[in-house]
C-alpha cells in the first residue's frame, strides 16, 4: 500500500508546479457541451411528446363532436358559420330552459301549478325557443321544429348545436397545436442529436480518464506540494503509526489531486484514513457479495452511498454456521424482529440498503437493459430469474460465433458417472466431451474467447489438469482464446464469447451435490449469463428435464430438437401489408434490403446494409402511437440505440405510405446518395 502511495506521489510531484489546467478545462468544456446537447434534445423530445399528447387529446374531442354533426361538420368554413359570442354555457342555458318548459308535469300538483302560471311558462318557452331558432340549422334538408313540437323533436338539434359550438371553439386550438408541432424539429432529429452527443461524450470521457490517470494537474498550492513532498520522502522511513497519522492529516491535499478512488472493502483500512465524510459519494459495487460489517467503515467515510448489485446472482460468502449465528444473536440480545435485517449471515450490504426506509422509491433503479448475451441466452435468464423484466439489447451482429454453429444455447447430452470428490463432485465423461469440443475449436481456428465453468471445485481441478496438458490444445490457442476454467464463483464479473458449462448432475450423484443444486439457484444465473454468443452445456439432459428444479428444467427444455424456431425472415418476412408495399416500392427503384433483420435483440422491419446501414420502420397507429396521439417513448429510445450502433433510422406512419409512397422512397434514396458521397458517415 505504501509503495502505491510512493509511486503516485512521485508521478504527481514530477509534474510542473504551474497550473497546467488547459487540457482539463477543454475536457470539461467538451463534456459540458455534450451534456447540454443531450439535455436540450431530451427536452425537445419531451416538448414534442407533450405537444403530440395535447394534439391527440384535442383531436379526440374534435372527433367526438363530429359524430353528432352532418358530414360537412369538419369543414372549417362550415364551422365558421357558428355565431360568434354564443358559447357552450349560453347554449346549455337555452337548452336546459327548453327541456324544463317542455317537460310534462310529474303529478297533479305540478299540472295545477303550471295551469295557474301558464303565462309565465309560455313566456319562458318562447324565449328559449326563439333563442335557439336564431341559430343556423345544422340540417339543411329539414325545417326547424314548429311551435308546440315535443322535446323529442329537438333532441338531435340540441346535440348537433352543442357539437357545432364545441367543434367551432376547438378548431382554432387544433390549428395552433398543429403549428407548434410543425415548428418543432422531428423526433428523428432529436434522437440523432442524442446518439451523436452520447458517442462524443463517451469518447471525451475515455480521453479524460487517460489524461487524468496519474492525477489531476495544477490543483495544489506551493505549500501543499511541499507537504506532499515531505510525505513522499517520509513514506520510505516512517513506521506504520507515523505514516497513518501524517496521511490522515494531509489526505485532503491528496484528494484534491486524486478525487476518484477504487478500493476493495478490506483494503480501505490500510489505504484510506478513517475520517467521517471524507468522500462525497461511495459506490458499493457488487453489493450483494458484500457483508454488512465490511461496508460500515466505507459508509463512515462518505456523505452519500449508492448500492449496486443483483440479488439474483452471487451472495456474500459467510462461514458462520446457523447455530453459532443464533447463539451470538441471543447472547447479545439481538433476537427482536426489528433488527433482523442487520444479521451478518443472511443479509448482504445490498439487502441492508434495499430494506432501508430512508431510501425513496425514486432512488431505486432497475437496470433492465441487457447488453452482454445473445437474445437466446438472455431470454432464459429473463424468464427463469427476472420475471421477464429485462429488455435484451445485445448487438448480436458483433458477437463472435464459431463456424457452423448458431448462437444461443447448445447441449451435449452426456450420461456420465457423477462421483464424489474431496471438494464437490466430478464426471470424467463430461471432461472428455469438453476436451473434444475444444479440440474442434482449435482446429477451426476460433478467434473468440472461451471459458469453462462448473459448479464443483474438484471438477474444475480435473478439467484444468486435462486441458492444460492436452497436446491438441497448444498454449498459443489457449492464450488466443483466453481460456479460463473456473467454478461459477470464479466467473462472477467475467464473460466469454463461448462458455462451456460442465453440469455434473445426474440421478446417482452424491447427496451433497444434489443439495448444492437445490440451494444455489442464483449460481445458474451467473453461469449462464457469462456467455456472450454461445452457451454449450455438457451433462445429462434427461436428468435435467426431470430433476424437479425449474431453472434447470427450463434451461434443458430450450435445447430440445424442436426449440430453435425458424427465423422470422423465413416464417413471415413482412409483419404488415404496408411493410410489403414499401418493400415493393424500394425494389422497383433498385434498393436492396433485408426484411426482419436481427440487431441487438430486435428485428428491423426493413434493413439496408450498404452503402449505409439504414433501419426502416413502418408504424401503425395501434402499436406505436400513445393514447394522446404522440409516438411511444420506446420507439424514441429504440432509435437512439440503433443510432449508437451506426444505423440511420427512418420511421414512416402507415398513412404517410398510403398518401405519399413516392416521397417516402425518395427520402431513402437521398440518404443512400449521401452515403455514397460520404462513406465515412
ZAMARGU-4260 file (C-alpha; in steps of 0.2 Angstrom, whole numbers, plus 5000, padded with zeros to 4 digits):
<rodrens>
0) 5000/5000/5000 | 5014/5012/5005 | 5023/5008/4988 | 5007/5013/4979 | 5007/5030/4988
5) 5025/5032/4984 | 5023/5029/4966 | 5008/5040/4964 | 5015/5054/4974 | 5031/5053/4963
10) 5021/5055/4947 | 5011/5069/4954 | 5026/5079/4960 | 5035/5076/4944 | 5023/5087/4935
15) 5027/5105/4933 | 5022/5116/4948 | 5012/5128/4937 | 4993/5127/4935 | 4993/5116/4920
20) 4974/5116/4918 | 4971/5120/4900 | 4968/5102/4895 | 4957/5099/4909 | 4947/5114/4905
25) 4945/5109/4887 | 4938/5092/4893 | 4926/5100/4904 | 4920/5111/4890 | 4918/5097/4878
30) 4909/5086/4891 | 4898/5101/4896 | 4893/5105/4878 | 4889/5087/4875 | 4878/5086/4891
35) 4870/5102/4886 | 4866/5095/4869 | 4859/5079/4877 | 4848/5089/4889 | 4841/5100/4875
40) 4837/5085/4864 | 4829/5076/4878 | 4819/5092/4882 | 4814/5093/4864 | 4808/5075/4864
45) 4798/5079/4879 | 4790/5095/4871 | 4786/5085/4855 | 4778/5072/4866 | 4768/5084/4876
50) 4763/5093/4860 | 4758/5077/4852 | 4749/5072/4868 | 4739/5088/4868 | 4735/5087/4850
55) 4729/5069/4852 | 4718/5074/4866 | 4711/5089/4856 | 4709/5078/4841 | 4699/5065/4851
60) 4687/5078/4857 | 4685/5086/4840 | 4681/5068/4833 | 4668/5066/4846 | 4660/5082/4841
65) 4660/5077/4823 | 4649/5061/4827 | 4635/5072/4831 | 4637/5083/4816 | 4632/5081/4797
70) 4646/5075/4785 | 4651/5093/4782 | 4654/5096/4800 | 4673/5095/4799 | 4674/5109/4785
75) 4682/5124/4793 | 4672/5136/4783 | 4656/5127/4789 | 4662/5128/4807 | 4665/5147/4805
80) 4646/5149/4802 | 4643/5146/4821 | 4638/5163/4828 | 4652/5172/4837 | 4648/5176/4855
85) 4637/5161/4858 | 4647/5149/4869 | 4644/5132/4877 | 4637/5139/4893 | 4625/5151/4884
90) 4619/5136/4873 | 4617/5125/4888 | 4607/5138/4897 | 4595/5139/4882 | 4594/5120/4880
95) 4590/5117/4899 | 4577/5130/4899 | 4568/5122/4883 | 4569/5105/4891 | 4562/5111/4908
100) 4547/5120/4900 | 4543/5106/4888 | 4544/5093/4901 | 4527/5087/4906 | 4522/5089/4925
105) 4525/5074/4935 | 4509/5074/4946 | 4493/5083/4949 | 4501/5097/4959 | 4513/5101/4945
110) 4499/5102/4932 | 4489/5113/4943 | 4504/5124/4946 | 4508/5126/4928 | 4490/5130/4924
115) 4490/5144/4937 | 4506/5151/4930 | 4504/5146/4912 | 4508/5164/4905 | 4525/5163/4914
120) 4528/5146/4906 | 4523/5151/4889 | 4535/5166/4890 | 4549/5156/4896 | 4546/5143/4882
125) 4545/5156/4869 | 4561/5165/4875 | 4571/5148/4874 | 4563/5143/4858 | 4567/5160/4849
130) 4585/5160/4855 | 4588/5143/4848 | 4579/5146/4832 | 4590/5161/4829 | 4605/5148/4827
135) 4609/5141/4810 | 4601/5125/4806 | 4614/5111/4805 | 4602/5100/4795 | 4599/5109/4779
140) 4587/5095/4772 | 4574/5098/4785 | 4565/5113/4794 | 4567/5118/4812 | 4553/5112/4825
145) 4536/5121/4824 | 4528/5129/4839 | 4521/5115/4850 | 4533/5102/4845 | 4538/5090/4859
150) 4556/5089/4866 | 4559/5073/4856 | 4559/5084/4840 | 4573/5095/4847 | 4585/5081/4854
155) 4596/5079/4838 | 4596/5098/4835 | 4602/5101/4853 | 4615/5088/4851 | 4621/5095/4834
160) 4621/5113/4841 | 4631/5108/4856 | 4644/5098/4845 | 4644/5113/4832 | 4648/5125/4846
165) 4661/5114/4854 | 4670/5110/4837 | 4670/5128/4832 | 4678/5133/4848 | 4691/5119/4847
170) 4696/5120/4829 | 4707/5136/4832 | 4716/5127/4846 | 4719/5112/4835 | 4727/5123/4821
175) 4738/5131/4834 | 4744/5115/4841 | 4747/5109/4823 | 4758/5124/4820 | 4768/5121/4836
180) 4771/5103/4831 | 4776/5109/4813 | 4788/5121/4821 | 4797/5109/4832 | 4811/5098/4824
185) 4807/5080/4821 | 4809/5066/4834 | 4822/5058/4822 | 4832/5074/4823 | 4832/5074/4842
190) 4837/5056/4843 | 4851/5059/4831 | 4857/5073/4842 | 4856/5061/4857 | 4865/5047/4848
195) 4879/5059/4842 | 4881/5068/4859 | 4882/5051/4868 | 4896/5045/4856 | 4905/5061/4858
200) 4904/5061/4877 | 4910/5043/4878 | 4925/5047/4868 | 4929/5063/4878 | 4927/5053/4894
205) 4939/5040/4888 | 4952/5053/4884 | 4949/5062/4900 | 4952/5046/4910 | 4968/5043/4901
210) 4974/5061/4904 | 4969/5061/4922 | 4976/5043/4926 | 4991/5050/4935 | 4982/5063/4945
215) 4974/5080/4940 | 4987/5093/4937 | 4988/5111/4943 | 4977/5110/4959 | 4990/5112/4973
220) 4997/5127/4980 | 5016/5128/4983 | 5014/5124/5002 | 5003/5109/4998 | 5017/5102/4986
225) 5030/5105/4999 | 5019/5095/5012 | 5016/5081/4999 | 5035/5080/4995 | 5038/5078/5014
230) 5026/5064/5014 | 5034/5056/4999 | 5051/5056/5007 | 5044/5051/5024 | 5035/5036/5017
235) 5052/5027/5015 | 5057/5029/5033 | 5042/5030/5044 | 5034/5016/5054 | 5015/5012/5051
240) 5009/5023/5065 | 5018/5039/5060 | 5013/5036/5042 | 4995/5034/5046 | 4995/5050/5056
245) 5003/5060/5043 | 4992/5053/5029 | 4976/5057/5039 | 4982/5075/5042 | 4987/5078/5024
250) 4974/5067/5015 | 4963/5082/5009 | 4978/5088/4999 | 4979/5071/4991 | 4961/5071/4987
255) 4962/5087/4978 | 4974/5078/4965 | 4966/5061/4966 | 4947/5064/4969 | 4942/5046/4962
260) 4947/5031/4972 | 4945/5012/4969 | 4947/5000/4983 | 4941/4984/4990 | 4931/4984/5006
265) 4945/4976/5016 | 4959/4986/5008 | 4951/5003/5013 | 4958/5001/5031 | 4976/5002/5025
270) 4973/5014/5011 | 4961/5027/5017 | 4961/5036/5034 | 4946/5034/5044 | 4939/5052/5043
275) 4920/5054/5043 | 4913/5061/5027 | 4930/5060/5018 | 4921/5057/5001 | 4905/5064/4994
280) 4900/5048/4987 | 4904/5029/4989 | 4898/5017/4977 | 4897/4999/4983 | 4898/4989/4968
285) 4893/4970/4968 | 4884/4975/4984 | 4876/4958/4985 | 4893/4950/4988 | 4897/4962/5002
290) 4893/4958/5020 | 4886/4972/5031 | 4901/4973/5043 | 4914/4976/5029 | 4905/4991/5021
295) 4902/5000/5038 | 4919/5008/5038 | 4916/5014/5020 | 4899/5022/5024 | 4908/5031/5039
300) 4920/5039/5026 | 4907/5045/5014 | 4892/5058/5015 | 4881/5048/5002 | 4881/5030/4996
305) 4875/5020/4981 | 4872/5001/4982 | 4874/4992/4965 | 4870/4974/4964 | 4860/4960/4958
310) 4851/4949/4971 | 4848/4936/4958 | 4867/4932/4957 | 4880/4928/4969 | 4878/4932/4988
315) 4892/4936/5000 | 4901/4921/5007 | 4899/4918/5026 | 4907/4904/5035 | 4897/4907/5051
320) 4885/4892/5053 | 4867/4894/5059 | 4869/4888/5077 | 4884/4899/5080 | 4874/4914/5072
325) 4859/4911/5083 | 4869/4909/5099 | 4878/4926/5096 | 4862/4935/5092 | 4854/4928/5108
330) 4870/4932/5118 | 4869/4950/5113 | 4850/4952/5114 | 4848/4954/5096 | 4833/4942/5093
335) 4820/4956/5090 | 4811/4956/5073 | 4815/4974/5071 | 4834/4971/5069 | 4835/4955/5059
340) 4839/4965/5043 | 4856/4968/5051 | 4860/4950/5053 | 4878/4945/5046 | 4875/4928/5039
345) 4859/4930/5029 | 4860/4949/5024 | 4871/4957/5012 | 4875/4976/5010 | 4863/4977/4996
350) 4849/4969/5007 | 4853/4982/5020 | 4852/4996/5008 | 4837/4990/4999 | 4827/4987/5016
355) 4831/5005/5022 | 4815/5015/5024 | 4826/5031/5021 | 4828/5026/5003 | 4814/5034/4992
360) 4806/5024/4978 | 4814/5036/4966 | 4831/5031/4971 | 4828/5013/4967 | 4833/5010/4949
365) 4831/4994/4940 | 4845/4992/4926 | 4834/4982/4915 | 4844/4984/4898 | 4854/4968/4895
370) 4869/4971/4883 | 4880/4955/4885 | 4872/4939/4879 | 4863/4934/4863 | 4845/4935/4865
375) 4843/4916/4866 | 4854/4916/4881 | 4847/4931/4889 | 4829/4926/4887 | 4832/4911/4898
380) 4839/4922/4912 | 4825/4934/4909 | 4812/4920/4911 | 4820/4910/4925 | 4826/4924/4936
385) 4819/4941/4932 | 4801/4938/4929 | 4804/4944/4911 | 4808/4962/4917 | 4824/4963/4906
390) 4825/4971/4889 | 4838/4962/4879 | 4848/4975/4868 | 4863/4965/4864 | 4872/4969/4847
395) 4871/4952/4841 | 4879/4956/4824 | 4895/4959/4834 | 4896/4943/4843 | 4910/4930/4838
400) 4901/4914/4834 | 4911/4898/4829 | 4909/4892/4812 | 4895/4880/4808 | 4886/4884/4825
405) 4871/4895/4828 | 4872/4907/4843 | 4862/4903/4858 | 4861/4888/4870 | 4868/4871/4865
410) 4868/4854/4874 | 4879/4839/4873 | 4869/4825/4881 | 4882/4816/4891 | 4876/4802/4904
415) 4892/4800/4914 | 4895/4794/4931 | 4895/4809/4944 | 4907/4804/4958 | 4910/4812/4975
420) 4927/4821/4976 | 4936/4830/4991 | 4928/4846/4985 | 4911/4843/4977 | 4908/4830/4963
425) 4916/4826/4946 | 4912/4817/4930 | 4926/4810/4918 | 4914/4809/4903 | 4910/4827/4904
430) 4928/4832/4905 | 4931/4821/4889 | 4916/4829/4880 | 4923/4847/4884 | 4940/4842/4878
435) 4933/4836/4861 | 4924/4852/4858 | 4939/4862/4862 | 4950/4852/4850 | 4937/4856/4836
440) 4938/4874/4840 | 4957/4874/4840 | 4957/4865/4823 | 4945/4878/4815 | 4955/4892/4822
445) 4941/4900/4833 | 4946/4918/4837 | 4933/4922/4851 | 4936/4920/4869 | 4932/4904/4878
450) 4928/4899/4896 | 4924/4883/4905 | 4913/4884/4921 | 4907/4870/4933 | 4898/4871/4950
455) 4911/4860/4959 | 4930/4864/4963 | 4935/4846/4960 | 4928/4845/4943 | 4937/4862/4939
460) 4954/4855/4945 | 4952/4839/4934 | 4947/4850/4919 | 4962/4861/4922 | 4974/4846/4923
465) 4966/4838/4907 | 4965/4853/4896 | 4981/4862/4901 | 4991/4847/4896 | 4982/4842/4881
470) 4994/4842/4866 | 4980/4846/4854 | 4976/4862/4864 | 4993/4871/4862 | 4997/4886/4873
475) 4996/4898/4858 | 4977/4893/4856 | 4974/4894/4875 | 4981/4911/4875 | 4972/4917/4860
480) 4955/4912/4866 | 4960/4917/4884 | 4954/4900/4890 | 4948/4902/4908 | 4942/4887/4918
485) 4934/4890/4935 | 4919/4887/4946 | 4904/4898/4945 | 4911/4910/4959 | 4927/4912/4949
490) 4917/4919/4934 | 4907/4932/4943 | 4911/4948/4934 | 4919/4939/4919 | 4912/4934/4902
495) 4917/4925/4887 | 4911/4923/4869 | 4909/4905/4871 | 4906/4896/4888 | 4906/4878/4891
500) 4895/4873/4907 | 4900/4856/4914 | 4885/4852/4924 | 4890/4837/4934 | 4872/4832/4938
505) 4864/4815/4937 | 4852/4803/4946 | 4865/4794/4956 | 4875/4810/4960 | 4882/4812/4978
510) 4869/4819/4991 | 4880/4834/4994 | 4880/4838/4975 | 4861/4836/4975 | 4859/4848/4990
515) 4871/4861/4981 | 4859/4861/4966 | 4844/4864/4977 | 4851/4878/4987 | 4861/4888/4974
520) 4848/4893/4961 | 4857/4910/4958 | 4873/4902/4953 | 4865/4895/4937 | 4860/4913/4933
525) 4878/4918/4935 | 4885/4903/4925 | 4873/4906/4910 | 4874/4924/4909 | 4894/4924/4907
530) 4891/4918/4889 | 4890/4931/4876 | 4887/4922/4859 | 4886/4903/4864 | 4882/4893/4880
535) 4887/4875/4877 | 4881/4864/4891 | 4888/4847/4894 | 4878/4835/4905 | 4864/4823/4907
540) 4849/4832/4899 | 4836/4818/4904 | 4841/4821/4922 | 4840/4840/4919 | 4822/4839/4912
545) 4816/4828/4927 | 4826/4835/4941 | 4812/4845/4949 | 4821/4861/4948 | 4813/4873/4937
550) 4828/4884/4932 | 4837/4868/4927 | 4822/4861/4918 | 4819/4877/4908 | 4837/4878/4903
555) 4837/4860/4896 | 4820/4862/4888 | 4827/4876/4877 | 4839/4864/4869 | 4827/4851/4863
560) 4827/4847/4845 | 4811/4857/4842 | 4817/4873/4851 | 4826/4883/4838 | 4812/4891/4830
565) 4814/4896/4812 | 4819/4914/4810 | 4806/4927/4807 | 4813/4930/4790 | 4809/4913/4784
570) 4792/4912/4793 | 4785/4929/4789 | 4796/4942/4780 | 4783/4956/4782 | 4774/4960/4798
575) 4761/4971/4790 | 4754/4974/4772 | 4761/4991/4772 | 4779/4984/4775 | 4777/4973/4760
580) 4770/4988/4749 | 4785/4999/4754 | 4797/4984/4751 | 4790/4983/4733 | 4792/5001/4730
585) 4810/5000/4736 | 4813/4985/4725 | 4806/4995/4710 | 4819/5008/4712 | 4833/4995/4714
590) 4836/4997/4733 | 4842/4981/4741 | 4836/4977/4758 | 4833/4963/4771 | 4816/4961/4780
595) 4816/4957/4798 | 4834/4959/4800 | 4840/4954/4818 | 4850/4968/4828 | 4853/4969/4846
600) 4839/4958/4851 | 4827/4967/4839 | 4821/4964/4822 | 4821/4978/4809 | 4806/4980/4798
605) 4817/4983/4783 | 4836/4984/4784 | 4848/4992/4771 | 4866/4986/4774 | 4876/4995/4760
610) 4882/5008/4757 | 4874/5015/4773 | 4866/5005/4787 | 4848/5011/4787 | 4834/5004/4798
615) 4816/5007/4790 | 4802/5005/4802 | 4783/5005/4797 | 4772/5011/4811 | 4754/5008/4813
620) 4743/5018/4824 | 4738/5004/4836 | 4755/4999/4842 | 4766/5015/4840 | 4755/5030/4845
625) 4751/5034/4863 | 4733/5037/4868 | 4736/5056/4867 | 4742/5055/4849 | 4761/5055/4851
630) 4774/5042/4847 | 4778/5030/4861 | 4794/5033/4871 | 4800/5015/4867 | 4802/5020/4849
635) 4812/5035/4853 | 4824/5026/4864 | 4825/5011/4852 | 4830/5023/4838 | 4844/5030/4850
640) 4850/5013/4852 | 4851/5009/4834 | 4859/5025/4830 | 4873/5021/4843 | 4876/5005/4834
645) 4879/5015/4817 | 4861/5014/4810 | 4851/5028/4802 | 4833/5026/4806 | 4818/5031/4796
650) 4800/5029/4803 | 4785/5030/4792 | 4767/5031/4798 | 4756/5020/4788 | 4746/5035/4782
655) 4762/5043/4775 | 4765/5027/4764 | 4747/5027/4759 | 4746/5046/4754 | 4764/5048/4748
660) 4774/5032/4745 | 4785/5040/4732 | 4790/5054/4744 | 4795/5041/4757 | 4805/5031/4745
665) 4814/5047/4739 | 4819/5051/4757 | 4828/5034/4757 | 4836/5036/4740 | 4843/5053/4746
670) 4850/5046/4761 | 4859/5032/4751 | 4865/5045/4739 | 4873/5055/4753 | 4880/5039/4760
675) 4889/5036/4743 | 4896/5054/4744 | 4902/5052/4762 | 4907/5034/4765 | 4914/5038/4782
680) 4896/5043/4788
</rodrens>
